[in-house]
Amino acid sequence: MDLLEKRPGAADEAIAWYGVARASDWASLSDVRRDCPDADLVGHVLIFNLRHDRYRLIVRVSFRMKTLFVKALLTHKEYDRQEWKRWA
């Protein structure tokens, strides 16, 4: 199932995030935070807050390879369960 079909309330911000990420040249967390100040890095996973902390966008990052892989779009409640850390 498409991530945005499951979370229609996050669609506009997720699409806006995609535009920023696609145009970026992020080489480190500090670069990411210039565009997304509340982003966090947990291991090799970037976490972005969408819709004023209502959703968490979890993205696998390789700064060296300049790649991002969207892994999940979770509600705050789902994120707090920390099940995502098993595959992050």
C-alpha positions in Angstrom: 0.0 0.0 0.0 1.2 3.5 -0.8 2.4 5.4 2.3 0.3 8.4 1.4 -2.9 6.4 0.8 -2.6 5.2 4.4 -1.8 8.7 5.8 -3.7 11.2 3.6 -3.4 14.0 6.2 0.4 13.9 5.7 0.4 14.0 1.9 1.0 17.7 1.3 3.9 17.9 3.7 5.4 14.6 2.5 5.3 15.9 -1.1 6.9 19.2 0.0 9.6 17.2 1.9 10.3 15.2 -1.2 10.8 18.4 -3.2 13.3 19.7 -0.6 15.1 16.4 -0.3 15.3 15.9 -4.1 16.9 19.3 -4.6 19.3 18.9 -1.6 22.9 18.0 -1.5 23.0 16.8 2.1 26.4 15.5 3.3 25.7 15.5 7.0 23.0 16.0 9.6 23.9 19.6 9.9 23.2 20.0 6.2 19.8 18.3 6.7 19.0 20.6 9.6 19.5 23.7 7.4 16.4 22.6 5.5 14.6 20.6 8.2 15.6 22.0 11.6 13.9 19.3 13.6 15.3 16.3 11.8 17.1 13.7 13.9 19.6 11.0 13.0 19.3 7.5 14.6 22.1 5.3 13.2 21.6 5.5 9.5 18.0 6.7 9.7 16.8 10.2 9.4 13.6 11.1 11.2 11.5 14.0 10.0 8.4 15.5 11.8 5.4 16.1 9.6 2.2 17.9 10.4 3.5 19.5 13.6 4.7 16.2 15.1 1.6 14.2 14.1 3.6 12.0 11.8 7.2 10.7 11.6 8.8 10.1 8.2 11.6 7.6 8.6 14.2 7.6 5.9 17.4 5.5 5.5 20.3 7.7 4.5 23.7 7.2 3.0 25.4 10.6 3.0 28.4 9.1 1.1 26.3 7.7 -1.7 23.9 10.7 -1.6 20.8 8.4 -1.3 17.6 8.4 0.7 15.2 5.5 1.0 11.8 6.2 2.5 11.1 3.4 5.0 8.0 4.4 6.8 5.5 7.1 7.6 4.2 6.6 11.1 1.8 8.3 13.4 3.3 9.7 16.6 1.8 6.8 18.5 3.2 4.2 16.2 6.6 5.9 16.3 6.6 5.9 20.1 6.2 2.1 20.2 9.7 2.0 18.7 9.1 -1.1 16.6 10.7 0.7 13.7 14.1 0.4 15.5 14.1 -3.3 14.7 14.6 -2.6 11.0 16.2 0.9 11.2 
